[in-house]
Amino acid sequence: MARIRSIGTAPELAVRRAAHAMGLRYRLNRRDLPGTPDLVFPRFRVALFVHRCFWHRSAAARVRGPTSPSIGPGSWPSPSRAHCSARISALC
């Protein structure tokens, strides 16, 4: 978990590029606000949080190819499948 970045991720950069292309000005990672939002638009008094996907076998992870953690690979496949099926049943 230590290698998971919280600043400058691909989804955040995509949102930043889109906001800048629309002419919006923003501040990054304001620590004085609760939750440290990724983007803050002071003119509109709006805070934006860009959520990322950390699950190895989620739909977003399938785009780049599902992976299994390198530590304890024997214990991951079955819980991951169980978790995915639980998430799918919760969405339906």
Kinemage of the C-alpha trace (Angstrom):
@kinemage 1
@onewidth
@group {chain A} dominant
@subgroup {mainchain}
@vectorlist {calphas} color= white
{ca met a 1} P 0.000 0.000 0.000
{ca ala a 2} L 2.956 2.328 0.484
{ca arg a 3} L 3.544 2.508 -3.273
{ca ile a 4} L 0.024 3.749 -4.017
{ca arg a 5} L 0.257 7.403 -4.920
{ca ser a 6} L -2.275 9.912 -3.682
{ca ile a 7} L -1.128 12.874 -5.783
{ca gly a 8} L -0.548 13.028 -9.529
{ca thr a 9} L -2.368 9.853 -10.537
{ca ala a 10} L -3.609 9.308 -14.099
{ca pro a 11} L -7.312 9.952 -13.282
{ca glu a 12} L -6.416 13.139 -11.416
{ca leu a 13} L -4.223 14.396 -14.269
{ca ala a 14} L -7.043 13.739 -16.751
{ca val a 15} L -9.459 15.792 -14.637
{ca arg a 16} L -6.882 18.552 -14.255
{ca arg a 17} L -6.295 18.713 -18.020
{ca ala a 18} L -10.047 18.858 -18.698
{ca ala a 19} L -10.590 21.600 -16.104
{ca his a 20} L -7.716 23.643 -17.494
{ca ala a 21} L -8.986 23.201 -21.075
{ca met a 22} L -12.362 24.605 -19.954
{ca gly a 23} L -10.588 27.646 -18.563
{ca leu a 24} L -11.145 26.774 -14.909
{ca arg a 25} L -8.508 27.711 -12.366
{ca tyr a 26} L -7.922 25.522 -9.367
{ca arg a 27} L -5.691 24.827 -6.381
{ca leu a 28} L -4.209 21.413 -5.673
{ca asn a 29} L -4.429 19.382 -2.470
{ca arg a 30} L -5.481 22.050 -0.005
{ca arg a 31} L -4.461 20.643 3.369
{ca asp a 32} L -6.404 23.259 5.297
{ca leu a 33} L -9.705 21.780 4.064
{ca pro a 34} L -11.237 18.587 5.491
{ca gly a 35} L -10.197 15.475 3.578
{ca thr a 36} L -7.536 17.300 1.515
{ca pro a 37} L -9.471 17.582 -1.769
{ca asp a 38} L -7.572 16.899 -4.991
{ca leu a 39} L -8.813 20.043 -6.737
{ca val a 40} L -10.344 23.163 -5.234
{ca phe a 41} L -12.103 25.767 -7.352
{ca pro a 42} L -12.031 28.811 -5.043
{ca arg a 43} L -14.115 31.012 -7.335
{ca phe a 44} L -17.020 28.557 -7.181
{ca arg a 45} L -16.301 27.338 -3.641
{ca val a 46} L -16.181 23.743 -4.884
{ca ala a 47} L -13.885 20.934 -3.743
{ca leu a 48} L -13.354 17.919 -5.983
{ca phe a 49} L -12.136 14.497 -4.890
{ca val a 50} L -10.866 12.169 -7.636
{ca his a 51} L -11.392 8.598 -6.497
{ca arg a 52} L -9.111 5.885 -7.721
{ca cys a 53} L -9.466 2.114 -7.997
{ca phe a 54} L -7.104 0.037 -5.864
{ca trp a 55} L -8.761 -3.371 -6.275
{ca his a 56} L -6.732 -5.793 -8.345
{ca arg a 57} L -9.681 -7.407 -10.071
{ca ser a 58} L -12.141 -4.539 -10.475
{ca ala a 59} L -13.613 -3.390 -13.778
{ca ala a 60} L -11.154 -0.490 -13.937
{ca ala a 61} L -8.236 -2.835 -13.318
{ca arg a 62} L -9.390 -5.156 -16.109
{ca val a 63} L -8.677 -2.426 -18.648
{ca arg a 64} L -4.981 -2.583 -17.857
{ca gly a 65} L -5.147 -6.305 -17.119
{ca pro a 66} L -6.056 -7.886 -13.782
{ca thr a 67} L -3.087 -8.626 -11.606
{ca ser a 68} L -2.512 -10.584 -8.457
{ca pro a 69} L -0.327 -9.269 -5.658
{ca ser a 70} L 3.190 -10.666 -5.641
{ca ile a 71} L 3.138 -11.317 -1.878
{ca gly a 72} L 1.199 -14.428 -0.900
{ca pro a 73} L -0.118 -15.251 -4.392
{ca gly a 74} L -1.651 -18.524 -3.243
{ca ser a 75} L -4.013 -16.819 -0.829
{ca trp a 76} L -5.348 -14.104 -3.174
{ca pro a 77} L -7.275 -15.749 -6.050
{ca ser a 78} L -10.164 -17.132 -4.027
{ca pro a 79} L -10.848 -14.027 -1.847
{ca ser a 80} L -10.588 -11.796 -4.914
{ca arg a 81} L -13.212 -13.830 -6.776
{ca ala a 82} L -15.445 -13.834 -3.719
{ca his a 83} L -15.088 -10.083 -3.340
{ca cys a 84} L -15.880 -9.441 -7.022
{ca ser a 85} L -18.966 -11.631 -6.945
{ca ala a 86} L -20.141 -9.857 -3.767
{ca arg a 87} L -19.682 -6.467 -5.417
{ca ile a 88} L -21.546 -7.576 -8.543
{ca ser a 89} L -24.475 -8.922 -6.521
{ca ala a 90} L -24.579 -5.702 -4.492
{ca leu a 91} L -24.816 -3.619 -7.663
{ca cys a 92} L -27.637 -5.675 -9.192
